[in-house]
Amino acid sequence: MRGPIAPPQVPLSVTRADAFVDLVYDSRDRLERRWPQLSQVDFLIFEVPGFGPDDGPDASVGEETVPLGRVLPAAGGHRDRIVIYRRPVEIRTKTRDERALLVHEVVVEQVAELLGLAPESVDPRYGQE
């Protein structure tokens, strides 16, 4: 007999991609309480860098490592956007807790770049966990 292992309301049926999106949005929500202007920023999740609206002329030029995230300033009718790359983050982590921590660090770093601040100013707990 074939069918789902668990009903949709059970966490077992949440895909890795959906769980990752939840981690990004949780980090965004935590930071938005302190920085209300983030409600005007779009947070996007892409599988890997270089495909989609983040693939501009200066995308990853001269980079020796794969980026985990990127800031896309407002242009062409789009609001400011922060892009987080799912697969590079997942590859660098083994557990869900490690992944949650790295996602939050990447989100903090990108928000700091967008706001022109140090990551420690955006989230005082940055780098301490």
N, CA, C and O atoms as CSV, one atom per row, in Angstrom:
chain,resi,resn,atom,element,x,y,z
A,1,MET,N,N,0.835,-1.165,0.000
A,1,MET,CA,C,0.000,0.000,0.000
A,1,MET,C,C,0.892,1.244,0.000
A,1,MET,O,O,1.811,1.355,0.812
A,2,ARG,N,N,0.617,2.173,-0.909
A,2,ARG,CA,C,1.397,3.400,-0.992
A,2,ARG,C,C,0.561,4.571,-0.533
A,2,ARG,O,O,-0.657,4.600,-0.709
A,3,GLY,N,N,1.230,5.521,0.050
A,3,GLY,CA,C,0.554,6.714,0.523
A,3,GLY,C,C,1.466,7.488,1.437
A,3,GLY,O,O,2.608,7.091,1.670
A,4,PRO,N,N,0.978,8.573,1.947
A,4,PRO,CA,C,1.817,9.370,2.835
A,4,PRO,C,C,2.117,8.624,4.131
A,4,PRO,O,O,1.294,7.858,4.632
A,5,ILE,N,N,3.318,8.868,4.663
A,5,ILE,CA,C,3.724,8.232,5.915
A,5,ILE,C,C,2.970,8.852,7.079
A,5,ILE,O,O,2.622,8.170,8.043
A,6,ALA,N,N,2.723,10.150,6.980
A,6,ALA,CA,C,2.054,10.865,8.069
A,6,ALA,C,C,1.066,11.861,7.471
A,6,ALA,O,O,1.257,12.327,6.347
A,7,PRO,N,N,0.021,12.185,8.210
A,7,PRO,CA,C,-0.916,13.185,7.706
A,7,PRO,C,C,-0.235,14.556,7.588
A,7,PRO,O,O,0.762,14.813,8.263
A,8,PRO,N,N,-0.769,15.432,6.734
A,8,PRO,CA,C,-0.124,16.726,6.481
A,8,PRO,C,C,0.075,17.600,7.715
A,8,PRO,O,O,1.011,18.398,7.739
A,9,GLN,N,N,-0.762,17.482,8.732
A,9,GLN,CA,C,-0.626,18.339,9.907
A,9,GLN,C,C,0.500,17.892,10.848
A,9,GLN,O,O,0.826,18.605,11.796
A,10,VAL,N,N,1.090,16.732,10.600
A,10,VAL,CA,C,2.167,16.227,11.436
A,10,VAL,C,C,3.496,16.780,10.906
A,10,VAL,O,O,3.719,16.775,9.696
A,11,PRO,N,N,4.384,17.257,11.793
A,11,PRO,CA,C,5.650,17.863,11.346
A,11,PRO,C,C,6.496,16.974,10.450
A,11,PRO,O,O,7.325,17.488,9.700
A,12,LEU,N,N,6.318,15.670,10.501
A,12,LEU,CA,C,7.087,14.770,9.657
A,12,LEU,C,C,6.882,15.086,8.181
A,12,LEU,O,O,7.769,14.834,7.365
A,13,SER,N,N,5.726,15.633,7.830
A,13,SER,CA,C,5.435,15.879,6.425
A,13,SER,C,C,5.922,17.238,5.927
A,13,SER,O,O,5.663,17.602,4.780
A,14,VAL,N,N,6.624,17.989,6.772
A,14,VAL,CA,C,7.185,19.273,6.361
A,14,VAL,C,C,8.466,19.004,5.574
A,14,VAL,O,O,9.351,18.289,6.043
A,15,THR,N,N,8.557,19.577,4.386
A,15,THR,CA,C,9.750,19.371,3.566
A,15,THR,C,C,10.916,20.161,4.132
A,15,THR,O,O,10.724,21.087,4.921
A,16,ARG,N,N,12.127,19.794,3.728
A,16,ARG,CA,C,13.312,20.541,4.156
A,16,ARG,C,C,13.241,21.980,3.675
A,16,ARG,O,O,13.638,22.895,4.396
A,17,ALA,N,N,12.742,22.189,2.473
A,17,ALA,CA,C,12.624,23.546,1.939
A,17,ALA,C,C,11.649,24.377,2.769
A,17,ALA,O,O,11.923,25.540,3.068
A,18,ASP,N,N,10.514,23.786,3.144
A,18,ASP,CA,C,9.538,24.500,3.973
A,18,ASP,C,C,10.109,24.814,5.353
A,18,ASP,O,O,9.897,25.905,5.883
A,19,ALA,N,N,10.827,23.867,5.928
A,19,ALA,CA,C,11.438,24.088,7.239
A,19,ALA,C,C,12.464,25.217,7.162
A,19,ALA,O,O,12.584,26.015,8.091
A,20,PHE,N,N,13.203,25.282,6.054
A,20,PHE,CA,C,14.201,26.333,5.868
A,20,PHE,C,C,13.523,27.702,5.769
A,20,PHE,O,O,13.974,28.673,6.376
A,21,VAL,N,N,12.444,27.766,5.002
A,21,VAL,CA,C,11.686,29.018,4.874
A,21,VAL,C,C,11.218,29.475,6.251
A,21,VAL,O,O,11.290,30.662,6.569
A,22,ASP,N,N,10.742,28.546,7.062
A,22,ASP,CA,C,10.305,28.883,8.418
A,22,ASP,C,C,11.448,29.466,9.246
A,22,ASP,O,O,11.241,30.418,9.999
A,23,LEU,N,N,12.649,28.907,9.114
A,23,LEU,CA,C,13.798,29.432,9.855
A,23,LEU,C,C,14.121,30.866,9.441
A,23,LEU,O,O,14.393,31.717,10.288
A,24,VAL,N,N,14.089,31.128,8.130
A,24,VAL,CA,C,14.381,32.481,7.636
A,24,VAL,C,C,13.335,33.463,8.152
A,24,VAL,O,O,13.679,34.545,8.626
A,25,TYR,N,N,12.067,33.092,8.063
A,25,TYR,CA,C,11.003,33.994,8.501
A,25,TYR,C,C,11.006,34.184,10.015
A,25,TYR,O,O,10.660,35.263,10.497
A,26,ASP,N,N,11.389,33.162,10.769
A,26,ASP,CA,C,11.517,33.315,12.216
A,26,ASP,C,C,12.596,34.351,12.552
A,26,ASP,O,O,12.402,35.207,13.415
A,27,SER,N,N,13.731,34.260,11.861
A,27,SER,CA,C,14.805,35.237,12.079
A,27,SER,C,C,14.352,36.638,11.689
A,27,SER,O,O,14.609,37.606,12.405
A,28,ARG,N,N,13.684,36.735,10.561
A,28,ARG,CA,C,13.176,38.035,10.116
A,28,ARG,C,C,12.227,38.620,11.162
A,28,ARG,O,O,12.324,39.797,11.507
A,29,ASP,N,N,11.313,37.795,11.662
A,29,ASP,CA,C,10.344,38.269,12.645
A,29,ASP,C,C,11.021,38.734,13.930
A,29,ASP,O,O,10.625,39.743,14.513
A,30,ARG,N,N,12.049,37.995,14.374
A,30,ARG,CA,C,12.795,38.407,15.571
A,30,ARG,C,C,13.440,39.768,15.378
A,30,ARG,O,O,13.395,40.616,16.270
A,31,LEU,N,N,14.043,39.980,14.205
A,31,LEU,CA,C,14.723,41.248,13.946
A,31,LEU,C,C,13.739,42.382,13.686
A,31,LEU,O,O,14.021,43.537,14.006
A,32,GLU,N,N,12.594,42.057,13.109
A,32,GLU,CA,C,11.614,43.086,12.767
A,32,GLU,C,C,11.054,43.773,14.011
A,32,GLU,O,O,10.645,44.932,13.943
A,33,ARG,N,N,11.030,43.076,15.140
A,33,ARG,CA,C,10.569,43.705,16.383
A,33,ARG,C,C,11.479,44.862,16.778
A,33,ARG,O,O,11.018,45.868,17.315
A,34,ARG,N,N,12.765,44.713,16.510
A,34,ARG,CA,C,13.738,45.760,16.848
A,34,ARG,C,C,13.911,46.759,15.711
A,34,ARG,O,O,14.184,47.934,15.953
A,35,TRP,N,N,13.756,46.307,14.493
A,35,TRP,CA,C,13.957,47.138,13.293
A,35,TRP,C,C,12.689,47.105,12.449
A,35,TRP,O,O,12.619,46.337,11.489
A,36,PRO,N,N,11.679,47.921,12.780
A,36,PRO,CA,C,10.388,47.889,12.070
A,36,PRO,C,C,10.499,48.153,10.570
A,36,PRO,O,O,9.626,47.735,9.810
A,37,GLN,N,N,11.546,48.833,10.133
A,37,GLN,CA,C,11.702,49.113,8.698
A,37,GLN,C,C,11.908,47.839,7.880
A,37,GLN,O,O,11.814,47.874,6.653
A,38,LEU,N,N,12.183,46.728,8.536
A,38,LEU,CA,C,12.336,45.465,7.802
A,38,LEU,C,C,11.015,44.975,7.223
A,38,LEU,O,O,11.009,44.091,6.366
A,39,SER,N,N,9.899,45.534,7.677
A,39,SER,CA,C,8.610,45.153,7.095
A,39,SER,C,C,8.518,45.615,5.638
A,39,SER,O,O,7.661,45.150,4.887
A,40,GLN,N,N,9.404,46.531,5.244
A,40,GLN,CA,C,9.430,47.025,3.867
A,40,GLN,C,C,10.478,46.308,3.010
A,40,GLN,O,O,10.756,46.723,1.885
A,41,VAL,N,N,11.049,45.243,3.544
A,41,VAL,CA,C,12.081,44.476,2.841
A,41,VAL,C,C,11.521,43.103,2.497
A,41,VAL,O,O,10.890,42.457,3.334
A,42,ASP,N,N,11.750,42.662,1.274
A,42,ASP,CA,C,11.329,41.319,0.864
A,42,ASP,C,C,12.453,40.331,1.167
A,42,ASP,O,O,13.611,40.576,0.830
A,43,PHE,N,N,12.106,39.219,1.803
A,43,PHE,CA,C,13.060,38.156,2.083
A,43,PHE,C,C,12.766,37.010,1.122
A,43,PHE,O,O,11.654,36.484,1.084
A,44,LEU,N,N,13.780,36.633,0.348
A,44,LEU,CA,C,13.631,35.589,-0.662
A,44,LEU,C,C,14.560,34.431,-0.337
A,44,LEU,O,O,15.639,34.624,0.222
A,45,ILE,N,N,14.136,33.244,-0.686
A,45,ILE,CA,C,14.959,32.053,-0.503
A,45,ILE,C,C,15.147,31.409,-1.869
A,45,ILE,O,O,14.177,31.069,-2.547
A,46,PHE,N,N,16.407,31.246,-2.265
A,46,PHE,CA,C,16.737,30.552,-3.506
A,46,PHE,C,C,17.564,29.325,-3.160
A,46,PHE,O,O,18.236,29.279,-2.129
A,47,GLU,N,N,17.504,28.340,-4.032
A,47,GLU,CA,C,18.248,27.100,-3.804
A,47,GLU,C,C,19.751,27.358,-3.793
A,47,GLU,O,O,20.447,26.982,-2.849
A,48,VAL,N,N,20.247,28.003,-4.851
A,48,VAL,CA,C,21.681,28.272,-4.998
A,48,VAL,C,C,21.872,29.649,-5.611
A,48,VAL,O,O,20.950,30.175,-6.234
A,49,PRO,N,N,23.041,30.243,-5.452
A,49,PRO,CA,C,23.298,31.551,-6.062
A,49,PRO,C,C,23.396,31.464,-7.580
A,49,PRO,O,O,23.765,30.430,-8.138
A,50,GLY,N,N,23.060,32.567,-8.229
A,50,GLY,CA,C,23.272,32.661,-9.658
A,50,GLY,C,C,22.096,32.347,-10.535
A,50,GLY,O,O,22.216,32.405,-11.759
A,51,PHE,N,N,20.957,32.017,-9.956
A,51,PHE,CA,C,19.778,31.730,-10.757
A,51,PHE,C,C,18.625,32.567,-10.241
A,51,PHE,O,O,18.262,32.467,-9.069
A,52,GLY,N,N,18.051,33.383,-11.093
A,52,GLY,CA,C,16.926,34.213,-10.675
A,52,GLY,C,C,17.294,35.675,-10.636
A,52,GLY,O,O,18.294,36.083,-11.227
A,53,PRO,N,N,16.489,36.475,-9.939
A,53,PRO,CA,C,16.700,37.920,-9.941
A,53,PRO,C,C,17.993,38.357,-9.265
A,53,PRO,O,O,18.383,39.519,-9.384
A,54,ASP,N,N,18.665,37.452,-8.559
A,54,ASP,CA,C,19.924,37.816,-7.919
A,54,ASP,C,C,21.100,37.685,-8.873
A,54,ASP,O,O,22.225,38.013,-8.497
A,55,ASP,N,N,20.879,37.221,-10.085
A,55,ASP,CA,C,21.939,36.958,-11.051
A,55,ASP,C,C,22.200,38.192,-11.902
A,55,ASP,O,O,22.012,38.168,-13.119
A,56,GLY,N,N,22.632,39.264,-11.258
A,56,GLY,CA,C,22.930,40.509,-11.964
A,56,GLY,C,C,24.352,40.510,-12.486
A,56,GLY,O,O,25.076,39.527,-12.327
A,57,PRO,N,N,24.759,41.614,-13.112
A,57,PRO,CA,C,26.097,41.683,-13.680
A,57,PRO,C,C,27.211,41.584,-12.649
A,57,PRO,O,O,28.315,41.148,-12.977
A,58,ASP,N,N,26.942,41.982,-11.403
A,58,ASP,CA,C,27.985,41.917,-10.385
A,58,ASP,C,C,27.807,40.732,-9.442
A,58,ASP,O,O,28.465,40.666,-8.404
A,59,ALA,N,N,26.947,39.821,-9.781
A,59,ALA,CA,C,26.659,38.680,-8.904
A,59,ALA,C,C,27.866,37.750,-8.825
A,59,ALA,O,O,28.311,37.197,-9.830
A,60,SER,N,N,28.375,37.593,-7.632
A,60,SER,CA,C,29.446,36.633,-7.341
A,60,SER,C,C,30.702,36.824,-8.168
A,60,SER,O,O,31.460,35.872,-8.357
A,61,VAL,N,N,30.945,38.026,-8.665
A,61,VAL,CA,C,32.150,38.272,-9.450
A,61,VAL,C,C,33.347,38.250,-8.523
A,61,VAL,O,O,33.398,38.996,-7.545
A,62,GLY,N,N,34.301,37.406,-8.825
A,62,GLY,CA,C,35.530,37.347,-8.062
A,62,GLY,C,C,35.415,36.667,-6.713
A,62,GLY,O,O,36.379,36.684,-5.948
A,63,GLU,N,N,34.294,36.076,-6.389
A,63,GLU,CA,C,34.140,35.398,-5.106
A,63,GLU,C,C,34.751,34.010,-5.190
A,63,GLU,O,O,34.553,33.282,-6.163
A,64,GLU,N,N,35.498,33.658,-4.151
A,64,GLU,CA,C,36.110,32.336,-4.112
A,64,GLU,C,C,35.265,31.339,-3.333
A,64,GLU,O,O,35.461,30.130,-3.460
A,65,THR,N,N,34.335,31.830,-2.535
A,65,THR,CA,C,33.454,30.954,-1.781
A,65,THR,C,C,32.020,31.169,-2.243
A,65,THR,O,O,31.685,32.205,-2.818
A,66,VAL,N,N,31.200,30.197,-1.986
A,66,VAL,CA,C,29.792,30.294,-2.353
A,66,VAL,C,C,29.093,31.174,-1.314
A,66,VAL,O,O,29.187,30.896,-0.118
A,67,PRO,N,N,28.396,32.227,-1.742
A,67,PRO,CA,C,27.724,33.095,-0.773
A,67,PRO,C,C,26.532,32.394,-0.131
A,67,PRO,O,O,25.903,31.528,-0.739
A,68,LEU,N,N,26.233,32.781,1.100
A,68,LEU,CA,C,25.085,32.230,1.817
A,68,LEU,C,C,23.876,33.153,1.706
A,68,LEU,O,O,22.740,32.733,1.927
A,69,GLY,N,N,24.130,34.407,1.364
A,69,GLY,CA,C,23.056,35.379,1.237
A,69,GLY,C,C,23.527,36.592,0.468
A,69,GLY,O,O,24.709,36.734,0.157
A,70,ARG,N,N,22.570,37.472,0.164
A,70,ARG,CA,C,22.904,38.641,-0.634
A,70,ARG,C,C,21.839,39.708,-0.435
A,70,ARG,O,O,20.667,39.396,-0.222
A,71,VAL,N,N,22.252,40.965,-0.507
A,71,VAL,CA,C,21.327,42.097,-0.455
A,71,VAL,C,C,21.147,42.613,-1.868
A,71,VAL,O,O,22.119,42.818,-2.595
A,72,LEU,N,N,19.887,42.824,-2.255
A,72,LEU,CA,C,19.574,43.418,-3.547
A,72,LEU,C,C,18.855,44.742,-3.275
A,72,LEU,O,O,17.695,44.746,-2.864
A,73,PRO,N,N,19.542,45.864,-3.504
A,73,PRO,CA,C,18.914,47.166,-3.247
A,73,PRO,C,C,17.698,47.383,-4.140
A,73,PRO,O,O,17.571,46.783,-5.208
A,74,ALA,N,N,16.816,48.247,-3.678
A,74,ALA,CA,C,15.601,48.566,-4.435
A,74,ALA,C,C,15.974,49.075,-5.821
A,74,ALA,O,O,16.843,49.935,-5.971
A,75,ALA,N,N,15.306,48.532,-6.825
A,75,ALA,CA,C,15.531,48.950,-8.214
A,75,ALA,C,C,14.450,48.350,-9.089
A,75,ALA,O,O,13.908,47.285,-8.790
A,76,GLY,N,N,14.146,49.037,-10.162
A,76,GLY,CA,C,13.204,48.495,-11.145
A,76,GLY,C,C,11.834,48.179,-10.580
A,76,GLY,O,O,11.218,47.190,-10.978
A,77,GLY,N,N,11.347,48.990,-9.668
A,77,GLY,CA,C,10.023,48.756,-9.099
A,77,GLY,C,C,9.990,47.743,-7.968
A,77,GLY,O,O,8.928,47.477,-7.404
A,78,HIS,N,N,11.142,47.176,-7.630
A,78,HIS,CA,C,11.230,46.219,-6.519
A,78,HIS,C,C,11.690,46.933,-5.265
A,78,HIS,O,O,12.452,47.898,-5.321
A,79,ARG,N,N,11.210,46.434,-4.119
A,79,ARG,CA,C,11.695,46.940,-2.834
A,79,ARG,C,C,13.067,46.323,-2.559
A,79,ARG,O,O,13.529,45.454,-3.299
A,80,ASP,N,N,13.709,46.784,-1.488
A,80,ASP,CA,C,14.948,46.135,-1.057
A,80,ASP,C,C,14.647,44.659,-0.826
A,80,ASP,O,O,13.583,44.299,-0.322
A,81,ARG,N,N,15.601,43.813,-1.203
A,81,ARG,CA,C,15.414,42.374,-1.040
A,81,ARG,C,C,16.644,41.765,-0.386
A,81,ARG,O,O,17.778,42.164,-0.652
A,82,ILE,N,N,16.393,40.803,0.462
A,82,ILE,CA,C,17.468,40.007,1.047
A,82,ILE,C,C,17.245,38.577,0.590
A,82,ILE,O,O,16.169,38.007,0.772
A,83,VAL,N,N,18.284,38.011,-0.007
A,83,VAL,CA,C,18.207,36.650,-0.533
A,83,VAL,C,C,19.052,35.743,0.347
A,83,VAL,O,O,20.196,36.068,0.666
A,84,ILE,N,N,18.490,34.610,0.739
A,84,ILE,CA,C,19.210,33.587,1.488
A,84,ILE,C,C,19.238,32.336,0.610
A,84,ILE,O,O,18.215,31.928,0.060
A,85,TYR,N,N,20.424,31.733,0.486
A,85,TYR,CA,C,20.589,30.557,-0.370
A,85,TYR,C,C,20.515,29.287,0.479
A,85,TYR,O,O,21.350,29.062,1.356
A,86,ARG,N,N,19.518,28.475,0.207
A,86,ARG,CA,C,19.213,27.312,1.034
A,86,ARG,C,C,20.294,26.226,0.986
A,86,ARG,O,O,20.783,25.807,2.035
A,87,ARG,N,N,20.663,25.776,-0.178
A,87,ARG,CA,C,21.588,24.629,-0.278
A,87,ARG,C,C,22.963,24.929,0.318
A,87,ARG,O,O,23.489,24.082,1.040
A,88,PRO,N,N,23.575,26.090,0.054
A,88,PRO,CA,C,24.874,26.357,0.698
A,88,PRO,C,C,24.783,26.374,2.226
A,88,PRO,O,O,25.718,25.942,2.901
A,89,VAL,N,N,23.682,26.860,2.775
A,89,VAL,CA,C,23.519,26.862,4.233
A,89,VAL,C,C,23.343,25.433,4.730
A,89,VAL,O,O,23.963,25.040,5.719
A,90,GLU,N,N,22.506,24.656,4.055
A,90,GLU,CA,C,22.267,23.272,4.491
A,90,GLU,C,C,23.535,22.430,4.444
A,90,GLU,O,O,23.758,21.593,5.319
A,91,ILE,N,N,24.354,22.644,3.442
A,91,ILE,CA,C,25.583,21.859,3.298
A,91,ILE,C,C,26.543,22.131,4.456
A,91,ILE,O,O,27.297,21.246,4.859
A,92,ARG,N,N,26.516,23.347,4.988
A,92,ARG,CA,C,27.431,23.731,6.064
A,92,ARG,C,C,26.933,23.356,7.464
A,92,ARG,O,O,27.617,23.617,8.453
A,93,THR,N,N,25.753,22.749,7.552
A,93,THR,CA,C,25.208,22.396,8.866
A,93,THR,C,C,24.802,20.927,8.893
A,93,THR,O,O,24.488,20.332,7.862
A,94,LYS,N,N,24.817,20.355,10.097
A,94,LYS,CA,C,24.438,18.948,10.248
A,94,LYS,C,C,23.092,18.787,10.934
A,94,LYS,O,O,22.322,17.892,10.582
A,95,THR,N,N,22.798,19.639,11.907
A,95,THR,CA,C,21.560,19.500,12.669
A,95,THR,C,C,20.642,20.693,12.438
A,95,THR,O,O,21.055,21.724,11.906
A,96,ARG,N,N,19.399,20.532,12.846
A,96,ARG,CA,C,18.433,21.627,12.711
A,96,ARG,C,C,18.843,22.833,13.551
A,96,ARG,O,O,18.662,23.973,13.124
A,97,ASP,N,N,19.396,22.593,14.743
A,97,ASP,CA,C,19.840,23.692,15.595
A,97,ASP,C,C,20.992,24.464,14.957
A,97,ASP,O,O,21.004,25.695,14.977
A,98,GLU,N,N,21.959,23.743,14.392
A,98,GLU,CA,C,23.060,24.407,13.689
A,98,GLU,C,C,22.522,25.227,12.522
A,98,GLU,O,O,22.956,26.355,12.286
A,99,ARG,N,N,21.571,24.644,11.799
A,99,ARG,CA,C,20.988,25.326,10.640
A,99,ARG,C,C,20.264,26.596,11.082
A,99,ARG,O,O,20.400,27.640,10.444
A,100,ALA,N,N,19.502,26.514,12.160
A,100,ALA,CA,C,18.778,27.688,12.659
A,100,ALA,C,C,19.754,28.794,13.051
A,100,ALA,O,O,19.513,29.967,12.765
A,101,LEU,N,N,20.845,28.428,13.699
A,101,LEU,CA,C,21.843,29.405,14.109
A,101,LEU,C,C,22.513,30.061,12.900
A,101,LEU,O,O,22.674,31.281,12.861
A,102,LEU,N,N,22.903,29.244,11.914
A,102,LEU,CA,C,23.555,29.794,10.727
A,102,LEU,C,C,22.596,30.661,9.922
A,102,LEU,O,O,22.991,31.717,9.428
A,103,VAL,N,N,21.354,30.239,9.782
A,103,VAL,CA,C,20.366,31.049,9.060
A,103,VAL,C,C,20.225,32.404,9.742
A,103,VAL,O,O,20.215,33.438,9.074
A,104,HIS,N,N,20.115,32.403,11.064
A,104,HIS,CA,C,19.961,33.676,11.773
A,104,HIS,C,C,21.190,34.561,11.574
A,104,HIS,O,O,21.054,35.767,11.369
A,105,GLU,N,N,22.380,33.978,11.633
A,105,GLU,CA,C,23.598,34.763,11.417
A,105,GLU,C,C,23.622,35.369,10.018
A,105,GLU,O,O,23.984,36.534,9.851
A,106,VAL,N,N,23.241,34.588,9.018
A,106,VAL,CA,C,23.237,35.094,7.642
A,106,VAL,C,C,22.206,36.214,7.494
A,106,VAL,O,O,22.485,37.237,6.870
A,107,VAL,N,N,21.027,36.024,8.063
A,107,VAL,CA,C,19.993,37.059,7.998
A,107,VAL,C,C,20.488,38.327,8.688
A,107,VAL,O,O,20.318,39.423,8.152
A,108,VAL,N,N,21.092,38.199,9.859
A,108,VAL,CA,C,21.618,39.369,10.581
A,108,VAL,C,C,22.680,40.073,9.743
A,108,VAL,O,O,22.671,41.300,9.646
A,109,GLU,N,N,23.585,39.324,9.142
A,109,GLU,CA,C,24.640,39.924,8.319
A,109,GLU,C,C,24.058,40.687,7.138
A,109,GLU,O,O,24.518,41.785,6.821
A,110,GLN,N,N,23.057,40.119,6.487
A,110,GLN,CA,C,22.466,40.781,5.321
A,110,GLN,C,C,21.680,42.023,5.739
A,110,GLN,O,O,21.730,43.045,5.055
A,111,VAL,N,N,20.957,41.942,6.853
A,111,VAL,CA,C,20.231,43.111,7.360
A,111,VAL,C,C,21.228,44.206,7.734
A,111,VAL,O,O,20.996,45.382,7.452
A,112,ALA,N,N,22.334,43.824,8.365
A,112,ALA,CA,C,23.358,44.801,8.735
A,112,ALA,C,C,23.916,45.496,7.495
A,112,ALA,O,O,24.110,46.711,7.494
A,113,GLU,N,N,24.173,44.725,6.446
A,113,GLU,CA,C,24.674,45.317,5.202
A,113,GLU,C,C,23.647,46.280,4.610
A,113,GLU,O,O,23.998,47.371,4.161
A,114,LEU,N,N,22.398,45.875,4.612
A,114,LEU,CA,C,21.332,46.722,4.066
A,114,LEU,C,C,21.196,48.025,4.849
A,114,LEU,O,O,21.017,49.090,4.259
A,115,LEU,N,N,21.280,47.942,6.181
A,115,LEU,CA,C,21.107,49.120,7.025
A,115,LEU,C,C,22.396,49.913,7.219
A,115,LEU,O,O,22.375,51.012,7.774
A,116,GLY,N,N,23.519,49.357,6.761
A,116,GLY,CA,C,24.798,50.045,6.922
A,116,GLY,C,C,25.290,50.034,8.362
A,116,GLY,O,O,25.900,51.000,8.821
A,117,LEU,N,N,25.028,48.953,9.069
A,117,LEU,CA,C,25.409,48.821,10.474
A,117,LEU,C,C,26.287,47.589,10.667
A,117,LEU,O,O,26.420,46.755,9.772
A,118,ALA,N,N,26.878,47.496,11.848
A,118,ALA,CA,C,27.610,46.278,12.211
A,118,ALA,C,C,26.597,45.209,12.621
A,118,ALA,O,O,25.556,45.541,13.189
A,119,PRO,N,N,26.877,43.949,12.348
A,119,PRO,CA,C,25.942,42.882,12.741
A,119,PRO,C,C,25.619,42.895,14.239
A,119,PRO,O,O,24.497,42.573,14.628
A,120,GLU,N,N,26.588,43.262,15.079
A,120,GLU,CA,C,26.361,43.324,16.521
A,120,GLU,C,C,25.341,44.402,16.882
A,120,GLU,O,O,24.660,44.297,17.902
A,121,SER,N,N,25.234,45.442,16.047
A,121,SER,CA,C,24.246,46.495,16.279
A,121,SER,C,C,22.843,46.019,15.909
A,121,SER,O,O,21.859,46.415,16.534
A,122,VAL,N,N,22.763,45.177,14.901
A,122,VAL,CA,C,21.471,44.659,14.459
A,122,VAL,C,C,20.933,43.662,15.478
A,122,VAL,O,O,19.756,43.712,15.836
A,123,ASP,N,N,21.788,42.759,15.946
A,123,ASP,CA,C,21.410,41.773,16.965
A,123,ASP,C,C,22.563,41.657,17.956
A,123,ASP,O,O,23.612,41.106,17.621
A,124,PRO,N,N,22.382,42.171,19.167
A,124,PRO,CA,C,23.483,42.136,20.144
A,124,PRO,C,C,23.995,40.723,20.455
A,124,PRO,O,O,25.122,40.572,20.927
A,125,ARG,N,N,23.198,39.701,20.203
A,125,ARG,CA,C,23.645,38.319,20.469
A,125,ARG,C,C,24.395,37.716,19.286
A,125,ARG,O,O,24.767,36.543,19.334
A,126,TYR,N,N,24.624,38.481,18.235
A,126,TYR,CA,C,25.310,37.974,17.046
A,126,TYR,C,C,26.697,37.452,17.423
A,126,TYR,O,O,27.471,38.139,18.089
A,127,GLY,N,N,26.997,36.236,16.991
A,127,GLY,CA,C,28.307,35.643,17.203
A,127,GLY,C,C,28.538,35.071,18.597
A,127,GLY,O,O,29.620,34.550,18.866
A,128,GLN,N,N,27.574,35.152,19.475
A,128,GLN,CA,C,27.759,34.673,20.840
A,128,GLN,C,C,27.209,33.267,21.064
A,128,GLN,O,O,27.537,32.631,22.066
A,129,GLU,N,N,26.390,32.778,20.157
A,129,GLU,CA,C,25.735,31.484,20.378
A,129,GLU,C,C,26.550,30.344,19.832
A,129,GLU,O,O,26.142,29.188,19.936
